[in-house]
Amino acid sequence: MEENGQEAFKTCYRGRAGQLFHAAYMRMGKVLFALHILRTTEKRLTQKDIFDYGFGAGTFYRYCPKDSRLFGVEQDPVVCQEVATMLGSRGYETVDLQPIEIERWKEHPLLARRYDLFLCSHVLEHLPDPVDFLKTVRPCVKLEGAFLGLVPINERAENPHHVQKVDRAVVENWASDAGYEVVYYEENDPFRYWAQPLFTVDSGWKHKLAQAMSLDLGISATLLGERLWFGWGKVFGKLTFSKPTQAAFLLRPADAGHRLKRMEEDGAQLR
Ligand SMILES: C[S@@+](CC[C@H](N)C(=O)[O-])C[C@H]1O[C@@H](n2cnc3c(N)ncnc32)[C@H](O)[C@@H]1O
């Protein structure tokens, strides 16, 4: 896998671990959407092994139960350390966050394990070959586990870091080509549709405006909670002619149902 303009992410999360950074919608919009999908699909994280591939600033982990076991990879070793320290101070006991080199990502030791939840939030659109990625990590998903993907959709302005344009058909093709079944798919989050071009720039007044808007939205969404926020999202979209800006999908390996059934039958025969 080539780096493909991902150098910007090598240090961008460093030292950005304060409450205000975590409160921003640029982070909370994704975290709340992931939590929304997990509640809707009745996936519980208590005492589970959770892997976040490209965890960024680690905001998702802060919403995992304290008895869950947290794993993940990110490019920056400093950020891995900072996020692990932050999670340790918040009471998480099992935290294993490791740096990853994009050129050698397939050899990463954390990809030799299995997880109950394999999260990939706003990473697939950065990859040159998402099907190869999904195929490679399929064995990392436990038999009763799930892969949760989040991606941007309906982008009005091009994001210079994105190398894939995603919609429902693209997700379905990726999933079937990589050997997964789509268990659940949802499009939501129309709130930033018209302002999205502001969020594609990394500096200047547009960036500052996006940051202010992001903080405002992030705090509102967090206070309201994912259920109300994304419930209201559909109505908001219709009233303001805004399209959804995120899609989330829950996948499981296509043969998981069959293998589980066979295990149940074998167990019944032994009893
Ligand atoms: C837009 S950020 C998303 C961060 C976080 N998951 C979130 O939802 O806020 C994309 C992240 O993917 C990581 N990334 C991109 N390509 C990668 C690759 N090939 N292997 C590992 N991480 C990668 C980058 O380091 C970056 O932090």
The ligand as a Tripos MOL2 file, in Angstrom:
@<TRIPOS>MOLECULE
LIG
   27    29     1     0     0
SMALL
NO_CHARGES

@<TRIPOS>ATOM
      1 C1         -9.2020   11.0010    8.3070 C.3       1 LIG1
      2 S1         -8.1570   10.1780    9.4180 S.3       1 LIG1
      3 C2         -9.3460    9.3340   10.4040 C.3       1 LIG1
      4 C3         -8.9090    9.2110   11.8270 C.3       1 LIG1
      5 C4         -9.9320    8.5740   12.7540 C.3       1 LIG1
      6 N1        -10.1600    7.1770   12.4090 N.3       1 LIG1
      7 C5        -11.2280    9.3310   12.7640 C.2       1 LIG1
      8 O1        -12.2640    8.7530   12.4300 O.co2     1 LIG1
      9 O2        -11.2090   10.5150   13.1200 O.co2     1 LIG1
     10 C6         -7.4420    8.9000    8.4640 C.3       1 LIG1
     11 C7         -6.3700    8.1720    9.2350 C.3       1 LIG1
     12 O3         -5.9880    7.0180    8.5180 O.3       1 LIG1
     13 C8         -4.6010    6.8250    8.6670 C.3       1 LIG1
     14 N2         -4.1600    6.1090    7.4780 N.ar      1 LIG1
     15 C9         -4.2810    6.4420    6.2070 C.ar      1 LIG1
     16 N3         -3.7670    5.4950    5.4090 N.ar      1 LIG1
     17 C10        -3.3380    4.5250    6.2230 C.ar      1 LIG1
     18 C11        -2.7400    3.2740    6.0160 C.ar      1 LIG1
     19 N4         -2.4920    2.8240    4.8010 N.pl3     1 LIG1
     20 N5         -2.4310    2.5370    7.0770 N.ar      1 LIG1
     21 C12        -2.6960    2.9870    8.3140 C.ar      1 LIG1
     22 N6         -3.2870    4.1620    8.5800 N.ar      1 LIG1
     23 C13        -3.5870    4.9150    7.5370 C.ar      1 LIG1
     24 C14        -3.9910    8.2000    8.7660 C.3       1 LIG1
     25 O4         -2.8160    8.1750    9.5300 O.3       1 LIG1
     26 C15        -5.1110    8.9860    9.4380 C.3       1 LIG1
     27 O5         -4.9180    9.1520   10.8080 O.3       1 LIG1
@<TRIPOS>BOND
     1     1     2 1
     2     2     3 1
     3     2    10 1
     4     3     4 1
     5     4     5 1
     6     5     6 1
     7     5     7 1
     8     7     8 2
     9     7     9 1
    10    10    11 1
    11    11    12 1
    12    11    26 1
    13    12    13 1
    14    13    14 1
    15    13    24 1
    16    14    15 ar
    17    14    23 ar
    18    15    16 ar
    19    16    17 ar
    20    17    18 ar
    21    17    23 ar
    22    18    19 1
    23    18    20 ar
    24    20    21 ar
    25    21    22 ar
    26    22    23 ar
    27    24    25 1
    28    24    26 1
    29    26    27 1
@<TRIPOS>SUBSTRUCTURE
     1 LIG1         1 GROUP 0 **** ****
